[in-house]
């Protein structure tokens, strides 16, 4: 693995063509914003570039996906964006796990799987890095690219309320607005507009709420049965992970989501100095200090017990 600078990453991209840009499974606004912004920029340079994902892109991001021309070509260069480990690519993209030429990421837990890597663990969103790469490529911003970059930053900073929404995140977001980003539309679609099925799903999830460790840990569950009963889609679970941490007195908020029979996706959100990445890393996961994830095999009860035990160890460390 070779660690690059922003300029070196941009130069590499400018020398390539037929570029496939990989996004992580269960796509959020950051990986989607990065994938589509980078491909749009590469196309402005006359390159063939296509963003791909194992899972369907949530409808909430249709303002980026609709009308984006699909290109078919034999990939000559493989790039991943906002992907910390190849396990996050999903089954549909696993064929590329050993042939990724360039990884652009902002997760401190990045496993260094690519031939060339640029990782900035201080960036609140990977979209901040993509913005810098696009500038270094000499590509001018238009409304579409600005919308994509703004989407990535807004999503990963929780609409600029998370602790990772630093000065640079605000500065780049403001720059994108100046370049035409439709900030009001984007934040309304992502953070304020909910389908009835999503509201029903959130209500059912809240009914599972349990507290541990004197109320400093809160856990909610989302099961496959809940999705079936409410008619909710997988994308409707987006944002639910933030609910437990919003409760007064909670330091570690945990969402246990059933992915398939016997597999549970764990989302951890923290505050007051607790390290979500430390909680998840002991279980094979990772992420950021305030937001991380992992997967646990077993039953809902055993998965909950396992992640709560890891969270309690983190609270004990803080004492």
C-alpha positions, -999 to +999 in steps of 0.1 A: +000+000+000+012+035-009+000+065+010-007+094-013-012+131-011-043+148-025-023+160-055-009+125-061-044+110-059-057+136-084-028+130-108-034+092-107-070+097-116-062+121-144-040+095-160-067+068-160-098+060-180-127+035-177-128+040-140-152+021-117-160+039-084-171+015-057-195+027-029-201+007+003-232-015+009-262+000+027-253+033+010-256+065+029-254+101+016-216+103+020-206+073-001-233+082-027-223+119-028-186+109-031-193+083-058-215+105-080-194+137-075-162+120-084-177+103-115-193+135-126-159+153-123-141+125-142-166+127-170-160+164-173-124+155-181-136+132-208-132+100-189-155+070-187-165+067-151-194+048-133-204+046-096-215+012-085-230-002-053-240-037-041-273-024-028-299-001-044-294+036-038-321+049-015-348+070-032-340+100-010-309+105-032-328+104-065-318+140-072-283+126-078-291+093-094-319+101-118-307+113-151-271+102-144-262+084-176-252+047-171-219+039-189-208+004-198-171-004-202-145-029-192-130-014-160-093-005-162-090+013-128-109+006-096-115+033-070-134+030-036-149+060-018-159+061+019-150+024+023-130+014+054-127-023+046-135-046+017-161-064+038-182-032+034-184-036-003-210-063-001-214-095-021-222-077-053-188-060-054-167-086-036-151-096-069-131-063-068-118-067-032-083-076-042-080-053-072-087-018-058-062+007-072-071+037-052-090+041-019-102+076-008-116+075+028-120+093+061-122+064+085-093+061+110-100+023+110-093+019+073-076-014+068-052-003+040-066-027+014-059-007-018-027-004-038-028+034-032-046+051-004-055+086+008-071+086+042-078+116+064-093+105+097-099+141+107-124+148+079-160+148+091-171+134+058-153+117+029-170+142+006-147+169+021-118+149+007-135+143-027-140+181-030-102+186-026-094+159-051-118+174-077-101+208-072-067+192-076-079+176-108-086+211-121-123+204-126-147+233-122-177+228-099-213+229-112-246+225-094-247+188-097-212+182-082-219+208-056-251+190-046-233+157-044-205+171-022-230+190+000-251+158+004-221+138+017-211+164+042-246+171+055-253+134+059-222+124+078-224+154+101-260+148+109-270+181+093-240+198+110-249+189+146-224+160+152-191+167+168-173+160+134-189+191+119-158+211+122-148+244+106-137+227+074-170+209+070-189+242+074-164+260+051-167+235+022-205+232+026-207+270+023-184+269-008-207+243-024-237+265-017-219+293-035-213+269-064-251+262-066-258+235-041-295+234-032-289+231+005-325+237+016-338+210-007-312+185+003-315+189+040-353+188+038-353+156+018-327+138+040-336+150+075-372+163+075-392+142+050-403+107+062-427+082+047-455+068+068-438+034+067-406+049+081-425+066+109-442+033+118-409+016+118-394+042+141-424+038+165-420+001+166-382+004+172-388+029+200-411+003+217-380-020+220-360+007+239-340-006+269-315+011+292-283-003+307-256+009+330-276+034+350-292+048+318-259+057+301-265+030+274-297+029+254-305+001+229-332-002+203-338-030+178-350-032+142-360-066+130-369-081+097-404-086+110-408-049+116-398-041+081-423-066+068-452-054+090-446-017+082-438-022+046-407-001+052-376-005+029-341-010+040-334+027+033-361+036+058-337+025+086-314+054+078-313+078+107-327+054+132-293+048+146-292+084+159-323+080+180-309+063+212-281+089+216-306+117+215-320+107+249-309+128+278-283+111+299-273+085+273-236+084+265-237+053+242-267+048+219-269+014+201-292+001+173-293-036+167-306-042+131-314-076+117-297-080+083-304-117+076-311-148+096-287-148+125-267-117+114-272-084+132-258-050+121-248-029+150-247+009+149-231+027+178-233+065+184-215+082+213-211+114+232-192+128+262-159+113+252-170+077+246-153+061+216-177+042+193-149+029+172-133+013+203-166-004+212-170-019+177-133-027+169-132-055+195-160-071+176-144-068+142-159-035+132-148+001+133-156+037+122-152+070+140-151+081+176-187+093+176-201+068+151-191+032+143-205-002+134-200-039+134-218-072+128-226-099+153-239-134+146-264-150+169-299-141+182-312-107+189-308-113+226-272-126+224-262-098+199-276-072+223-258-088+253-225-088+234-226-052+222-238-039+256-209-057+273-185-040+249-201-006+256-199-011+293-162-017+291-158+016+272-178+034+300-156+018+326-125+031+307-139+066+310-143+064+348 
